[in-house]
Amino acid sequence: MLAVSEQEFELTDKDFKFIQWFMHKRVGIYLADTKRAMVYGRVSRQLRRRGLTRFKEYRALIENDEQECVHFINTLTTNKTQFFREIHHFEFLEKVVVEGWRSLGNTEIKIWSAGCSTGEEPYSIAATLWHAGAFEFAKSVKIFATDLDTQVLEHAKRGVYPEEALATIPKQYLRQCFMRGKEAQSGKIKVANRLQQFIQFQPINLIEPWSLPEQFDLIACRNVMIYFDKPTQEQILRRFHARLKPGGVLFLGHSEGLGGCSSLFHHLGQTIYVKM
Ligand SMILES: C[S@@+](CC[C@H](N)C(=O)[O-])C[C@H]1O[C@@H](n2cnc3c(N)ncnc32)[C@H](O)[C@@H]1O
């Protein structure tokens, strides 16, 4: 790491503390001191873009301009994702959850992918439902896909990805759910319209009120709360619990758990939980 005096941009201890406080207050994300180099790298790009050299000047912008503020938050979030990430969730969805809905006669299915990043998660859910035949027996299927980061949501809505994304998509979904680009679009894949029509993308900050009118059969909130502190995680888990139908299913990310909310759900293993 460069010594402060050798750095191109000025980010003082006070600036870094402000960023830690600001991210926690606005989005619940706790940036540990060890993230300072990452923060410096990402903030530098914004300073360069605006022709500034000191974070202090940029701070004035983000405090007075909501759009710049959203842009700044987008810069500091981690959006890593992939199709069928943590594949056991999709296997469970197909073999157990959808079969349960079918046998119980649940024909109005509502799913929430909370913290969906660039869309691979909700599209993987839709492809799984397609393959499991859920669109045949259900009268209505709605998948809400939300994220704080407005830029990733734009990407998600397009549903276009580099061809390398195919590497994690199991063969059985390829023909029906994804199309290869041709000519100007070669080297890219696109999610089939027949899946896209079931997904509604919208910006939602999980630590603020949720403008979602529904009760859900399944909520997937994977690899999102890992960045939040414990009280924030528990508060959101209680709100998820209230938003699940009886017997509703919750998927968390591989290193996430229920903490103090374990009495609210049955744990079925592999970060799969059922509302009690
Ligand atoms: C690492 S990605 C996980 C994507 C996907 N769920 C998966 O597991 O592959 C985390 C996502 O959570 C979003 N996020 C972080 N804090 C959030 C908040 N307070 N409200 C909503 N989304 C948030 C980020 O913008 C990012 O896109």
The ligand as an ORCA input file, in Angstrom:
! r2SCAN-3c Opt
* xyz 0 1
  C     -22.461     -9.883     -3.265
  S     -23.967     -9.337     -4.037
  C     -24.964    -10.802     -3.883
  C     -25.782    -11.073     -5.122
  C     -26.625    -12.348     -5.083
  N     -27.621    -12.290     -4.035
  C     -25.760    -13.571     -4.943
  O     -25.716    -14.178     -3.873
  O     -25.080    -13.940     -5.904
  C     -24.621     -8.276     -2.751
  C     -25.671     -7.294     -3.260
  O     -26.331     -6.707     -2.140
  C     -26.625     -5.369     -2.430
  N     -26.829     -4.615     -1.177
  C     -25.917     -4.237     -0.261
  N     -26.488     -3.534      0.723
  C     -27.809     -3.468      0.433
  C     -28.937     -2.856      1.072
  N     -28.823     -2.147      2.205
  N     -30.145     -2.974      0.473
  C     -30.286     -3.669     -0.684
  N     -29.260     -4.264     -1.334
  C     -28.037     -4.158     -0.781
  C     -25.406     -4.894     -3.209
  O     -25.698     -3.746     -3.997
  C     -25.073     -6.132     -4.045
  O     -25.616     -6.071     -5.335
*
